[in-house]
Amino acid sequence: MDITGCDFVMIGRATLGNPWLFAQINSYLKNPEEPLYFPALEEKLDVMLEHINAMVTYKGEHTALLQARKLVTGYFKGIRGAAELRNEAGRISTTEDLYALRQKALSMG
């Protein structure tokens, strides 16, 4: 922002599966020398479950899990076995599938 003189930064798909991005950006803007916080895999997946369970409450399991398939892939970005997990995420249809996928991700990570 200092180099270009821009007033705003647009953030889009980078937030999918990474709700910490906003805090990281704010932290960097306040103090660029301070190390950024990156959550552990278990914390990421706990937030994923919280996020999708809220969707299920609001929209119902069927609709929420259809929409969650894309969101889930973002939470797996950068972890070991992510391609396989993303492939399986495209087939989740129940919350039990989601919890099983979380367990598989933890065992791989």
Kinemage of the C-alpha trace (Angstrom):
@kinemage 1
@onewidth
@group {chain A} dominant
@subgroup {mainchain}
@vectorlist {calphas} color= white
{ca met a 1} P 0.000 0.000 0.000
{ca asp a 2} L 2.920 2.297 0.721
{ca ile a 3} L 4.535 1.498 -2.612
{ca thr a 4} L 1.461 1.810 -4.837
{ca gly a 5} L -0.491 4.386 -2.864
{ca cys a 6} L -3.642 2.267 -3.018
{ca asp a 7} L -6.344 2.901 -0.444
{ca phe a 8} L -7.858 -0.584 -0.339
{ca val a 9} L -6.991 -4.198 -0.972
{ca met a 10} L -9.631 -6.532 -2.363
{ca ile a 11} L -9.711 -10.009 -0.901
{ca gly a 12} L -11.721 -12.741 -2.541
{ca arg a 13} L -11.167 -16.455 -2.786
{ca ala a 14} L -8.155 -16.338 -0.486
{ca thr a 15} L -10.595 -16.238 2.439
{ca leu a 16} L -12.175 -19.585 1.511
{ca gly a 17} L -11.033 -21.859 4.291
{ca asn a 18} L -8.864 -19.116 5.736
{ca pro a 19} L -10.925 -16.773 7.922
{ca trp a 20} L -7.684 -15.850 9.724
{ca leu a 21} L -6.577 -13.867 6.684
{ca phe a 22} L -8.260 -10.673 7.892
{ca ala a 23} L -6.493 -10.794 11.269
{ca gln a 24} L -3.196 -11.570 9.542
{ca ile a 25} L -3.553 -8.565 7.248
{ca asn a 26} L -4.497 -6.273 10.128
{ca ser a 27} L -1.588 -7.571 12.180
{ca tyr a 28} L 0.843 -6.983 9.335
{ca leu a 29} L -0.442 -3.461 8.716
{ca lys a 30} L -0.041 -2.617 12.414
{ca asn a 31} L 3.417 -4.171 12.768
{ca pro a 32} L 5.096 -5.722 9.699
{ca glu a 33} L 7.937 -7.059 11.872
{ca glu a 34} L 5.688 -9.179 14.075
{ca pro a 35} L 5.323 -12.835 13.004
{ca leu a 36} L 1.895 -13.692 11.640
{ca tyr a 37} L -0.373 -16.194 13.372
{ca phe a 38} L -1.062 -19.388 11.429
{ca pro a 39} L -3.476 -21.846 13.063
{ca ala a 40} L -2.600 -25.496 13.555
{ca leu a 41} L -4.435 -28.043 11.424
{ca glu a 42} L -6.715 -29.125 14.257
{ca glu a 43} L -7.815 -25.528 14.891
{ca lys a 44} L -8.475 -25.003 11.173
{ca leu a 45} L -10.615 -28.119 11.015
{ca asp a 46} L -12.501 -27.239 14.216
{ca val a 47} L -13.379 -23.861 12.697
{ca met a 48} L -14.403 -25.641 9.484
{ca leu a 49} L -16.829 -27.823 11.464
{ca glu a 50} L -18.203 -24.825 13.333
{ca his a 51} L -18.672 -22.948 10.064
{ca ile a 52} L -20.443 -25.792 8.280
{ca asn a 53} L -22.540 -26.781 11.294
{ca ala a 54} L -23.846 -23.195 11.363
{ca met a 55} L -24.712 -23.529 7.674
{ca val a 56} L -26.538 -26.800 8.394
{ca thr a 57} L -28.547 -25.120 11.149
{ca tyr a 58} L -29.488 -22.248 8.866
{ca lys a 59} L -30.015 -24.052 5.532
{ca gly a 60} L -30.539 -27.706 6.358
{ca glu a 61} L -28.063 -30.508 5.896
{ca his a 62} L -28.597 -31.220 2.201
{ca thr a 63} L -28.265 -27.657 0.920
{ca ala a 64} L -25.539 -26.690 3.364
{ca leu a 65} L -23.332 -29.655 2.503
{ca leu a 66} L -23.725 -29.096 -1.236
{ca gln a 67} L -22.504 -25.536 -0.695
{ca ala a 68} L -19.872 -26.610 1.835
{ca arg a 69} L -18.064 -28.852 -0.646
{ca lys a 70} L -16.267 -25.851 -2.096
{ca leu a 71} L -15.587 -24.302 1.317
{ca val a 72} L -14.117 -27.489 2.737
{ca thr a 73} L -11.470 -27.599 0.016
{ca gly a 74} L -10.120 -24.246 1.203
{ca tyr a 75} L -9.533 -25.537 4.718
{ca phe a 76} L -7.341 -28.310 3.265
{ca lys a 77} L -5.125 -25.998 1.246
{ca gly a 78} L -1.453 -26.550 1.921
{ca ile a 79} L -1.696 -29.731 3.980
{ca arg a 80} L -0.279 -33.160 3.175
{ca gly a 81} L -2.699 -35.186 1.062
{ca ala a 82} L -4.764 -32.125 0.166
{ca ala a 83} L -5.551 -33.300 -3.378
{ca glu a 84} L -7.077 -36.546 -2.105
{ca leu a 85} L -8.994 -34.706 0.628
{ca arg a 86} L -10.349 -32.138 -1.842
{ca asn a 87} L -11.480 -34.963 -4.111
{ca glu a 88} L -13.341 -36.600 -1.225
{ca ala a 89} L -14.781 -33.232 -0.129
{ca gly a 90} L -16.569 -33.050 -3.465
{ca arg a 91} L -18.615 -36.080 -2.439
{ca ile a 92} L -19.682 -35.222 1.121
{ca ser a 93} L -23.424 -35.416 1.589
{ca thr a 94} L -23.896 -35.826 5.357
{ca thr a 95} L -22.366 -34.315 8.455
{ca glu a 96} L -21.029 -37.802 9.237
{ca asp a 97} L -19.088 -37.649 5.945
{ca leu a 98} L -17.711 -34.280 6.997
{ca tyr a 99} L -16.572 -35.535 10.416
{ca ala a 100} L -14.964 -38.596 8.817
{ca leu a 101} L -13.124 -36.369 6.350
{ca arg a 102} L -11.885 -34.227 9.231
{ca gln a 103} L -10.523 -37.310 10.977
{ca lys a 104} L -8.817 -38.458 7.801
{ca ala a 105} L -7.211 -35.012 7.365
{ca leu a 106} L -5.929 -35.090 10.947
{ca ser a 107} L -4.454 -38.552 10.456
{ca met a 108} L -2.693 -37.429 7.266
{ca gly a 109} L -1.489 -34.074 8.586
